[in-house]
């Protein structure tokens, strides 16, 4: 349950604004005008605070409620600009294109890859194989996870498959994320970027039907607060 204690606007208004921003890629000033058209007078700075505060909470709830995914992953990273510098959004989908997990990192190295895999394994089942491109750091990250399994005496070894062709499915999935981040012209802080991207990924999961069938994406997003 998401706590709205202390908020000066109704829960439904806040959730509508957050969902509209992370789903449709409008600017905060455009969203301010959209809300005004609906009779809600709220400035763009407040809208930004709502997105940064509530998006990660919705994403956390979505991870717990998403439908079961396949045990074959496609993993890759894409780029996002923060304070004029490129940072890396690590992402993984299954063979059917369903989102497994994501994490924003300031670096692209073995340590970052290992952190992503550890986080993804915490939130999901252990995969049989992970398909990556030719990234050495991602391959090393999987190797480190397998070493950890061995130390913990977990009788599992994750196979690594290197194939750019098989990874086309996640590269295509990146497009939805990039389309929504492009209007921002870059984020002002790493924390703001991570929070907003969590909301965008959640909206993407809803669009894919990972939270179950529904005629209303907003309704499913709002249900994450319950």
SEZARO-897776 format. One record per atom (N, C-alpha, C): atom name; x, y, z; chain; residue number from 1; residue in one letter. Coordinates in steps of 0.02 Angstrom, whole numbers. Each point is the difference from the previous one (the first is absolute). Layout:
SEZARO-897776
   atom        x        y        z   kette    nr   rest
     CA        X        Y        Z       A   NUM      A
...
//
This chain:
SEZARO-897776
   atom        x        y        z   kette    nr   rest
      N       42      -60        0       A     1      X
     CA      -42       60        0       A     1      X
      C       44       63        0       A     1      X
      N      -19       48      -42       A     2      X
     CA       36       63       -4       A     2      X
      C      -32       50       48       A     2      X
      N       41       32       41       A     3      X
     CA      -25       47       50       A     3      X
      C       -3       70      -30       A     3      X
      N      -59       30       -1       A     4      X
     CA       -9       68      -26       A     4      X
      C      -11       50       57       A     4      X
      N       18      -20       60       A     5      X
     CA       -9       44       58       A     5      X
      C       38       66      -10       A     5      X
      N      -34       54       13       A     6      X
     CA       31       66       -6       A     6      X
      C       -8       31      -69       A     6      X
      N      -25      -38      -48       A     7      X
     CA      -10       28      -67       A     7      X
      C      -58       50        0       A     7      X
      N        7       53      -39       A     8      X
     CA      -50       53       -1       A     8      X
      C      -51       -9      -57       A     8      X
      N        8      -55      -37       A     9      X
     CA      -46      -14      -55       A     9      X
      C      -26      -71       10       A     9      X
      N      -59      -16      -27       A    10      X
     CA      -26      -67        6       A    10      X
      C       46      -52      -33       A    10      X
      N       -1      -59       27       A    11      X
     CA       42      -55      -26       A    11      X
      C      -12      -12      -75       A    11      X
      N      -63        2      -21       A    12      X
     CA      -16      -13      -71       A    12      X
      C       32       52      -46       A    12      X
      N        2       63       23       A    13      X
     CA       29       54      -40       A    13      X
      C       76      -10       -7       A    13      X
      N       32      -17       54       A    14      X
     CA       73      -11       -1       A    14      X
      C       17      -59      -45       A    14      X
      N      -36      -55        7       A    15      X
     CA       15      -59      -41       A    15      X
      C      -14       12      -74       A    15      X
      N      -52       38      -15       A    16      X
     CA      -14       17      -70       A    16      X
      C       58       39      -30       A    16      X
      N       24       49       36       A    17      X
     CA       55       42      -25       A    17      X
      C       63      -41      -10       A    17      X
      N       17      -42       49       A    18      X
     CA       61      -41       -5       A    18      X
      C       -6      -49      -58       A    18      X
      N      -57      -34       -6       A    19      X
     CA       -9      -48      -54       A    19      X
      C        3       34      -68       A    19      X
      N      -33       56       -6       A    20      X
     CA       -1       35      -64       A    20      X
      C       70       20      -21       A    20      X
      N       42       21       48       A    21      X
     CA       68       21      -17       A    21      X
      C       43      -60      -21       A    21      X
      N       -2      -54       38       A    22      X
     CA       45      -57      -15       A    22      X
      C      -26      -42      -58       A    22      X
      N      -62        8      -19       A    23      X
     CA      -27      -39      -56       A    23      X
      C        4       36      -66       A    23      X
      N       -7       66       -1       A    24      X
     CA       -7       34      -64       A    24      X
      C       57       49      -16       A    24      X
      N       48        9       44       A    25      X
     CA       59       38      -17       A    25      X
      C      -12       75      -12       A    25      X
      N      -48       29       35       A    26      X
     CA      -10       72       -6       A    26      X
      C       49       37       45       A    26      X
      N       10       63      -12       A    27      X
     CA       42       40       44       A    27      X
      C      -40       18       62       A    27      X
      N       34       22       52       A    28      X
     CA      -35       20       61       A    28      X
      C      -43       61      -11       A    28      X
      N       23       46      -41       A    29      X
     CA      -40       60      -14       A    29      X
      C      -62      -17      -40       A    29      X
      N        6      -47      -47       A    30      X
     CA      -59      -23      -37       A    30      X
      C      -49      -35       46       A    30      X
      N       28      -41       46       A    31      X
     CA      -43      -35       47       A    31      X
      C      -36       49       46       A    31      X
      N       34       54       18       A    32      X
     CA      -31       53       41       A    32      X
      C      -62       27      -36       A    32      X
      N        6       11      -66       A    33      X
     CA      -56       25      -39       A    33      X
      C      -56      -52       -5       A    33      X
      N       19      -63       -8       A    34      X
     CA      -49      -54       -5       A    34      X
      C      -40       -5       65       A    34      X
      N       35        4       56       A    35      X
     CA      -34       -3       65       A    35      X
      C      -47       60        9       A    35      X
      N       23       58      -23       A    36      X
     CA      -42       61        6       A    36      X
      C      -63       -8      -41       A    36      X
      N        5      -32      -59       A    37      X
     CA      -59      -12      -42       A    37      X
      C      -51      -44       37       A    37      X
      N       25      -42       46       A    38      X
     CA      -44      -43       39       A    38      X
      C      -21       32       66       A    38      X
      N       17       64        8       A    39      X
     CA      -21       37       59       A    39      X
      C       46       -7       60       A    39      X
      N       61      -27      -11       A    40      X
     CA       48       -9       55       A    40      X
      C       58       48      -11       A    40      X
      N        7       48       45       A    41      X
     CA       53       50       -6       A    41      X
      C       61      -24       41       A    41      X
      N       50      -24      -35       A    42      X
     CA       61      -25       33       A    42      X
      C       59       18      -43       A    42      X
      N       53       25       30       A    43      X
     CA       58       23      -40       A    43      X
      C       45      -58      -19       A    43      X
      N       42       12      -49       A    44      X
     CA       42      -53      -28       A    44      X
      C       51      -26       50       A    44      X
      N       22       42       47       A    45      X
     CA       49      -23       50       A    45      X
      C      -32      -52       46       A    45      X
      N      -63       11       18       A    46      X
     CA      -36      -48       42       A    46      X
      C      -11      -65      -38       A    46      X
      N      -15        4      -64       A    47      X
     CA       -9      -60      -41       A    47      X
      C       64      -41       -2       A    47      X
      N       56       35       -5       A    48      X
     CA       65      -34        1       A    48      X
      C       11      -37       66       A    48      X
      N      -17       33       55       A    49      X
     CA        8      -31       66       A    49      X
      C      -44      -63        6       A    49      X
      N      -60        3      -27       A    50      X
     CA      -44      -58        2       A    50      X
      C       30      -59      -38       A    50      X
      N       25       14      -60       A    51      X
     CA       29      -54      -41       A    51      X
      C       60      -31       36       A    51      X
      N       44       41       27       A    52      X
     CA       60      -25       33       A    52      X
      C      -17      -39       63       A    52      X
      N      -51       22       36       A    53      X
     CA      -18      -33       63       A    53      X
      C      -39      -64      -10       A    53      X
      N      -49        1      -45       A    54      X
     CA      -47      -56       -4       A    54      X
      C       17      -53      -54       A    54      X
      N       39       18      -50       A    55      X
     CA       17      -48      -52       A    55      X
      C       37      -61       27       A    55      X
      N       52        9       42       A    56      X
     CA       35      -60       26       A    56      X
      C      -45      -44       42       A    56      X
      N      -47       30       37       A    57      X
     CA      -45      -40       41       A    57      X
      C      -47      -42      -43       A    57      X
      N      -24       30      -55       A    58      X
     CA      -42      -38      -46       A    58      X
      C       39      -55      -34       A    58      X
      N       63       14      -17       A    59      X
     CA       43      -50      -32       A    59      X
      C       12      -59       46       A    59      X
      N       10       14       64       A    60      X
     CA       12      -53       49       A    60      X
      C      -61      -46        5       A    60      X
      N      -59       31        0       A    61      X
     CA      -62      -40        4       A    61      X
      C      -10      -40      -64       A    61      X
      N       18       29      -57       A    62      X
     CA       -8      -35      -64       A    62      X
      C       44      -62       -4       A    62      X
      N       61        5       28       A    63      X
     CA       44      -58        0       A    63      X
      C      -31      -59       36       A    63      X
      N      -36       15       53       A    64      X
     CA      -30      -54       40       A    64      X
      C      -62      -29      -33       A    64      X
      N      -33       39      -43       A    65      X
     CA      -63      -21      -29       A    65      X
      C        4      -23      -72       A    65      X
      N       57        9      -32       A    66      X
     CA        4      -18      -71       A    66      X
      C       -7      -75      -10       A    66      X
      N      -25      -18      -59       A    67      X
     CA      -11      -71      -16       A    67      X
      C       67      -36       -9       A    67      X
      N       -1      -65        5       A    68      X
     CA       60      -40       -5       A    68      X
      C       32        7      -69       A    68      X
      N       65        6        0       A    69      X
     CA       37        7      -63       A    69      X
      C       41      -63      -15       A    69      X
      N       26       -4      -61       A    70      X
     CA       38      -59      -21       A    70      X
      C       69       -1       32       A    70      X
      N       33      -58       -2       A    71      X
     CA       65       -8       33       A    71      X
      C       59       11      -48       A    71      X
      N      -13       33      -56       A    72      X
     CA       53       18      -47       A    72      X
      C       -1       76       -7       A    72      X
      N       55       33       19       A    73      X
     CA        2       72        1       A    73      X
      C       38       29      -59       A    73      X
      N      -20       60      -20       A    74      X
     CA       39       41      -48       A    74      X
      C       20       63       38       A    74      X
      N       64       11        6       A    75      X
     CA       24       56       41       A    75      X
      C       43       48      -42       A    75      X
      N       -9       65       12       A    76      X
     CA       38       50      -36       A    76      X
      C       -5       65       39       A    76      X
      N       39       50      -20       A    77      X
     CA       -6       66       31       A    77      X
      C       -9       53      -53       A    77      X
      N      -35       53       19       A    78      X
     CA       -8       57      -45       A    78      X
      C       24       63       37       A    78      X
      N       -1       57      -34       A    79      X
     CA       31       60       27       A    79      X
      C      -52       53       16       A    79      X
      N       12       36       55       A    80      X
     CA      -43       55       21       A    80      X
      C       46       57       22       A    80      X
      N      -19       62      -15       A    81      X
     CA       43       57       17       A    81      X
      C      -22       30       67       A    81      X
      N       49        8       45       A    82      X
     CA      -12       32       65       A    82      X
      C       53       54       10       A    82      X
      N      -23       61       12       A    83      X
     CA       46       58        8       A    83      X
      C       49        4      -58       A    83      X
      N      -23      -15      -59       A    84      X
     CA       42        5      -60       A    84      X
      C       47      -59      -11       A    84      X
      N       -2      -50       44       A    85      X
     CA       43      -59       -7       A    85      X
      C      -43      -62      -11       A    85      X
      N       28      -47      -39       A    86      X
     CA      -36      -62      -12       A    86      X
      C        8      -49       58       A    86      X
      N      -56      -28       21       A    87      X
     CA        0      -54       50       A    87      X
      C      -35      -60      -32       A    87      X
      N       -1      -56       35       A    88      X
     CA      -20      -62      -31       A    88      X
      C      -61      -32       34       A    88      X
      N      -50      -15      -40       A    89      X
     CA      -59      -34       25       A    89      X
      C        5      -74      -18       A    89      X
      N       16      -41       50       A    90      X
     CA        3      -72      -10       A    90      X
      C      -71      -27        0       A    90      X
      N      -16      -43      -48       A    91      X
     CA      -68      -27       -7       A    91      X
      C        2      -74      -20       A    91      X
      N      -52      -36       18       A    92      X
     CA       -6      -70      -21       A    92      X
      C      -73      -16      -14       A    92      X
      N      -11      -35      -56       A    93      X
     CA      -67      -26      -16       A    93      X
      C        8      -75      -12       A    93      X
      N      -57      -36       -1       A    94      X
     CA        4      -71      -15       A    94      X
      C       -7      -11      -75       A    94      X
      N       -2      -62      -21       A    95      X
     CA       -2      -16      -72       A    95      X
      C      -64       26      -33       A    95      X
      N      -52       15       41       A    96      X
     CA      -63       26      -27       A    96      X
      C       -4       76        5       A    96      X
      N       53       31       24       A    97      X
     CA        1       73        5       A    97      X
      C      -28       28       64       A    97      X
      N      -16      -44       49       A    98      X
     CA      -26       23       64       A    98      X
      C       57       26       44       A    98      X
      N      -10       57       31       A    99      X
     CA       52       31       40       A    99      X
      C       16      -39       63       A    99      X
      N       64      -14       11       A   100      X
     CA       22      -31       62       A   100      X
      C       19       54       51       A   100      X
      N       50       38      -17       A   101      X
     CA       25       49       48       A   101      X
      C       39       54      -36       A   101      X
      N       19       52       39       A   102      X
     CA       37       56      -27       A   102      X
      C       35       35       57       A   102      X
      N       54       34      -16       A   103      X
     CA       36       39       51       A   103      X
      C       43       52      -36       A   103      X
      N        2       60       28       A   104      X
     CA       40       53      -29       A   104      X
      C       69        1       33       A   104      X
      N       52        7      -40       A   105      X
     CA       68       -1       26       A   105      X
      C       41       57      -31       A   105      X
      N       43       29       41       A   106      X
     CA       43       53      -26       A   106      X
      C       58      -27      -40       A   106      X
      N       14      -65        9       A   107      X
     CA       56      -31      -37       A   107      X
      C      -23      -61      -37       A   107      X
      N       40      -20      -49       A   108      X
     CA      -13      -61      -38       A   108      X
      C       61      -45        8       A   108      X
      N       -2      -41       52       A   109      X
     CA       57      -44       14       A   109      X
      C      -25      -64       33       A   109      X
      N       47      -43       19       A   110      X
     CA      -18      -64       30       A   110      X
      C      -38        8       65       A   110      X
      N       21       48       41       A   111      X
     CA      -33       11       64       A   111      X
      C      -73       20      -10       A   111      X
      N      -12       44      -49       A   112      X
     CA      -68       22      -14       A   112      X
      C      -43      -57      -27       A   112      X
      N       30      -40      -44       A   113      X
     CA      -36      -58      -29       A   113      X
      C      -17      -50       55       A   113      X
      N       47      -13       44       A   114      X
     CA      -13      -47       55       A   114      X
      C      -56       26       45       A   114      X
      N        1       65       14       A   115      X
     CA      -53       30       42       A   115      X
      C      -68       -9      -33       A   115      X
      N       -2       11      -66       A   116      X
     CA      -63       -8      -36       A   116      X
      C      -25      -72        5       A   116      X
      N       44      -49      -13       A   117      X
     CA      -20      -70        2       A   117      X
      C      -22      -20       70       A   117      X
      N       35       24       50       A   118      X
     CA      -18      -17       69       A   118      X
      C      -69       27       17       A   118      X
      N      -14       61      -23       A   119      X
     CA      -65       31       12       A   119      X
      C      -55      -37      -37       A   119      X
      N       14      -19      -63       A   120      X
     CA      -49      -35      -40       A   120      X
      C      -16      -69       28       A   120      X
      N       52      -34       26       A   121      X
     CA      -10      -66       29       A   121      X
      C      -40        4       65       A   121      X
      N        9       55       36       A   122      X
     CA      -37        9       62       A   122      X
      C      -75        8      -14       A   122      X
      N      -16       32      -56       A   123      X
     CA      -70       14      -17       A   123      X
      C      -33      -53      -44       A   123      X
      N       40      -45      -27       A   124      X
     CA      -25      -49      -48       A   124      X
      C       30      -69       12       A   124      X
      N      -23      -48      -37       A   125      X
     CA       28      -67        4       A   125      X
      C       68       -3      -33       A   125      X
      N       38      -52       14       A   126      X
     CA       66       -9      -30       A   126      X
      C       -9      -25      -72       A   126      X
      N       29       34      -49       A   127      X
     CA       -9      -21      -69       A   127      X
      C       47      -58      -19       A   127      X
      N      -18      -36      -52       A   128      X
     CA       44      -52      -26       A   128      X
      C       56       30      -41       A   128      X
      N      -17       53      -36       A   129      X
     CA       50       32      -43       A   129      X
      C      -14       75       -5       A   129      X
      N       53       38      -13       A   130      X
     CA       -7       72      -12       A   130      X
      C       35       16      -65       A   130      X
      N      -36       30      -47       A   131      X
     CA       29       19      -64       A   131      X
      C       23       73        4       A   131      X
      N       62       12      -19       A   132      X
     CA       28       67        0       A   132      X
      C       33       13      -68       A   132      X
      N       25       61      -10       A   133      X
     CA       38       13      -61       A   133      X
      C       73      -17       13       A   133      X
      N       45       36      -29       A   134      X
     CA       71      -15        9       A   134      X
      C       32       37       60       A   134      X
      N      -41       27       43       A   135      X
     CA       25       37       58       A   135      X
      C       40      -45       47       A   135      X
      N       62       17       12       A   136      X
     CA       42      -38       45       A   136      X
      C      -21        9       72       A   136      X
      N      -22       60       18       A   137      X
     CA      -19       13       69       A   137      X
      C      -63      -39       19       A   137      X
      N      -47       -6      -46       A   138      X
     CA      -61      -39       14       A   138      X
      C       16      -74        7       A   138      X
      N       44      -25      -43       A   139      X
     CA       21      -70        6       A   139      X
      C       35      -13       66       A   139      X
      N       42       48       20       A   140      X
     CA       36       -6       63       A   140      X
      C      -48        4       59       A   140      X
      N      -53       40       -7       A   141      X
     CA      -50        6       53       A   141      X
      C      -36      -66       12       A   141      X
      N      -18      -34      -54       A   142      X
     CA      -32      -66        5       A   142      X
      C       48      -50       31       A   142      X
      N       63        4      -20       A   143      X
     CA       51      -45       28       A   143      X
      C        6       10       76       A   143      X
      N       -2       62       22       A   144      X
     CA        4       14       72       A   144      X
      C      -60      -28       38       A   144      X
      N      -59        4      -32       A   145      X
     CA      -60      -28       31       A   145      X
      C        6      -76        7       A   145      X
      N       26      -33      -52       A   146      X
     CA       10      -72        3       A   146      X
      C       50      -20       55       A   146      X
      N       51       42        9       A   147      X
     CA       48      -12       54       A   147      X
      C      -33        6       68       A   147      X
      N      -45       49        5       A   148      X
     CA      -36        9       63       A   148      X
      C      -44      -61       14       A   148      X
      N      -33      -27      -51       A   149      X
     CA      -41      -60        8       A   149      X
      C       44      -58       26       A   149      X
      N       59       -5      -28       A   150      X
     CA       45      -54       19       A   150      X
      C       22        7       73       A   150      X
      N       15       62       21       A   151      X
     CA       20       11       69       A   151      X
      C      -57      -17       48       A   151      X
      N      -61       15      -20       A   152      X
     CA      -58      -13       41       A   152      X
      C      -26      -71       -8       A   152      X
      N       35      -39      -41       A   153      X
     CA      -19      -70      -14       A   153      X
      C      -70       -5      -29       A   153      X
      N      -16       47      -43       A   154      X
     CA      -63       -3      -37       A   154      X
      C       14      -37      -65       A   154      X
      N      -32      -58      -11       A   155      X
     CA       17      -42      -58       A   155      X
      C      -30       25      -66       A   155      X
      N       18       62      -16       A   156      X
     CA      -27       31      -61       A   156      X
      C       57       36      -36       A   156      X
      N        1       -5      -66       A   157      X
     CA       46       39      -40       A   157      X
      C      -39       33      -57       A   157      X
      N        5       65       -4       A   158      X
     CA      -36       37      -53       A   158      X
      C       43       -1      -63       A   158      X
      N      -29      -24      -55       A   159      X
     CA       36       -1      -63       A   159      X
      C        0       70      -31       A   159      X
      N       56       18      -31       A   160      X
     CA        6       64      -34       A   160      X
      C       -1      -12      -75       A   160      X
      N      -45       35      -34       A   161      X
     CA       -5       -5      -73       A   161      X
      C       16       69      -29       A   161      X
      N       47        3      -45       A   162      X
     CA       18       64      -32       A   162      X
      C      -29        1      -71       A   162      X
      N      -50       41      -10       A   163      X
     CA      -33        3      -65       A   163      X
      C      -35       66      -10       A   163      X
      N       24       40      -45       A   164      X
     CA      -32       65      -14       A   164      X
      C      -68      -12      -31       A   164      X
      N       -7      -52      -41       A   165      X
     CA      -63      -15      -33       A   165      X
      C      -55      -17       51       A   165      X
      N       16      -43       48       A   166      X
     CA      -49      -19       51       A   166      X
      C      -17       58       46       A   166      X
      N       46       49        3       A   167      X
     CA      -12       57       45       A   167      X
      C      -39       56      -34       A   167      X
      N      -22      -11      -62       A   168      X
     CA      -38       52      -34       A   168      X
      C      -64       17       38       A   168      X
      N      -28      -48       35       A   169      X
     CA      -64       10       34       A   169      X
      C        6       53       55       A   169      X
      N       57        1       35       A   170      X
     CA        7       52       52       A   170      X
      C       22       66      -30       A   170      X
      N       37       -2      -55       A   171      X
     CA       18       62      -34       A   171      X
      C      -62       35      -27       A   171      X
      N      -48      -39      -23       A   172      X
     CA      -64       29      -22       A   172      X
      C      -38       28       60       A   172      X
      N        5      -34       57       A   173      X
     CA      -36       22       60       A   173      X
      C       29       65       27       A   173      X
      N       64       11      -13       A   174      X
     CA       31       64       22       A   174      X
      C      -36       60      -31       A   174      X
      N      -29      -10      -60       A   175      X
     CA      -29       56      -36       A   175      X
      C      -56       34       38       A   175      X
      N      -40      -41       36       A   176      X
     CA      -55       30       39       A   176      X
      C       28       45       54       A   176      X
      N       53      -23       33       A   177      X
     CA       31       40       53       A   177      X
      C       31       64      -28       A   177      X
      N       36       -6      -55       A   178      X
     CA       33       58      -30       A   178      X
      C      -51       51      -25       A   178      X
      N      -55      -24      -27       A   179      X
     CA      -52       46      -25       A   179      X
      C      -28       43       55       A   179      X
      N       -4      -27       61       A   180      X
     CA      -28       37       56       A   180      X
      C       52       44       34       A   180      X
      N       63      -19       -3       A   181      X
     CA       52       41       33       A   181      X
      C       25       56      -46       A   181      X
      N      -10       -7      -64       A   182      X
     CA       26       51      -47       A   182      X
      C      -28       69       13       A   182      X
      N      -65        9       14       A   183      X
     CA      -25       68       13       A   183      X
      C       29       34       62       A   183      X
      N       29      -38       45       A   184      X
     CA       28       30       61       A   184      X
      C       64       39      -14       A   184      X
      N       32      -16      -56       A   185      X
     CA       64       32      -18       A   185      X
      C       53      -11       54       A   185      X
      N       -4      -56       34       A   186      X
     CA       48      -15       52       A   186      X
      C      -28       14       69       A   186      X
      N       24      -37       50       A   187      X
     CA      -22        8       69       A   187      X
      C       49       45       38       A   187      X
      N      -26       33       51       A   188      X
     CA       41       46       39       A   188      X
      C       39      -34       56       A   188      X
      N      -23      -60       21       A   189      X
     CA       35      -36       52       A   189      X
      C       -8      -75      -11       A   189      X
      N       48      -38       27       A   190      X
     CA       -2      -72       -7       A   190      X
      C      -61      -29       35       A   190      X
      N      -15       26       60       A   191      X
     CA      -57      -26       38       A   191      X
      C      -66       12      -37       A   191      X
      N       -7       59      -30       A   192      X
     CA      -60       16      -38       A   192      X
      C       -6      -46      -61       A   192      X
      N       56      -13      -33       A   193      X
     CA        0      -44      -58       A   193      X
      C      -21      -70       19       A   193      X
      N       29      -27       54       A   194      X
     CA      -15      -68       22       A   194      X
      C      -73       -7       18       A   194      X
      N      -27       50       35       A   195      X
     CA      -70       -2       21       A   195      X
      C      -47        3      -60       A   195      X
      N       13       47      -45       A   196      X
     CA      -43        8      -58       A   196      X
      C        2      -62      -45       A   196      X
      N       59      -28      -10       A   197      X
     CA        6      -60      -41       A   197      X
      C      -36      -60       31       A   197      X
      N       -2       -2       66       A   198      X
     CA      -38      -53       34       A   198      X
      C      -73        5      -19       A   198      X
      N      -26       62       -2       A   199      X
     CA      -69       10      -20       A   199      X
      C      -12      -18      -73       A   199      X
      N       46       20      -43       A   200      X
     CA       -6      -15      -71       A   200      X
      C        2      -76      -12       A   200      X
      N       44      -35       34       A   201      X
     CA        3      -72       -7       A   201      X
      C      -65      -33       25       A   201      X
      N      -28       27       53       A   202      X
     CA      -63      -26       26       A   202      X
      C      -56        9      -51       A   202      X
      N       -4       59      -30       A   203      X
     CA      -50       13      -52       A   203      X
      C       10      -47      -59       A   203      X
      N       63      -15      -15       A   204      X
     CA       16      -46      -55       A   204      X
      C      -25      -70       16       A   204      X
      N        9      -22       62       A   205      X
     CA      -23      -66       21       A   205      X
      C      -76       -4       -4       A   205      X
      N      -34       54       19       A   206      X
     CA      -73        1       -4       A   206      X
      C      -22       -4      -73       A   206      X
      N       35       37      -43       A   207      X
     CA      -16        0      -72       A   207      X
      C        7      -70      -30       A   207      X
      N       48      -38       25       A   208      X
     CA       12      -68      -24       A   208      X
      C      -49      -51       29       A   208      X
      N      -40       21       49       A   209      X
     CA      -47      -46       31       A   209      X
      C       30      -42       55       A   209      X
      N       57       21       28       A   210      X
     CA       34      -40       51       A   210      X
      C      -35        1       68       A   210      X
      N      -46       47        9       A   211      X
     CA      -38        1       62       A   211      X
      C      -70      -29      -10       A   211      X
      N       -9      -34      -55       A   212      X
     CA      -65      -31      -15       A   212      X
      C      -39       41      -51       A   212      X
      N      -50      -30      -30       A   213      X
     CA      -41       36      -50       A   213      X
      C      -41       55       31       A   213      X
      N       -8       55      -37       A   214      X
     CA      -39       56       25       A   214      X
      C      -16       47      -57       A   214      X
      N      -56       33        5       A   215      X
     CA      -19       49      -51       A   215      X
      C       27       69       17       A   215      X
      N       31        7       59       A   216      X
     CA       25       66       22       A   216      X
      C       68       -7       32       A   216      X
      N       51       29      -34       A   217      X
     CA       67       -1       29       A   217      X
      C        3       41       63       A   217      X
      N      -36       57        1       A   218      X
     CA        1       41       60       A   218      X
      C      -30      -37       60       A   218      X
      N      -54      -38      -12       A   219      X
     CA      -31      -36       54       A   219      X
      C       50      -50       31       A   219      X
      N       37      -35      -42       A   220      X
     CA       50      -47       25       A   220      X
      C       55       36       39       A   220      X
      N       20       59      -26       A   221      X
     CA       51       39       35       A   221      X
      C      -25       23       68       A   221      X
      N      -62       23        2       A   222      X
     CA      -30       23       63       A   222      X
      C       -6      -56       51       A   222      X
      N      -13      -61      -26       A   223      X
     CA       -8      -57       45       A   223      X
      C       66      -19       36       A   223      X
      N       56       24      -28       A   224      X
     CA       64      -14       32       A   224      X
      C        7       37       66       A   224      X
      N      -41       52       10       A   225      X
     CA        3       39       61       A   225      X
      C      -39      -33       57       A   225      X
      N      -40      -50      -17       A   226      X
     CA      -43      -32       51       A   226      X
      C       37      -55       37       A   226      X
//
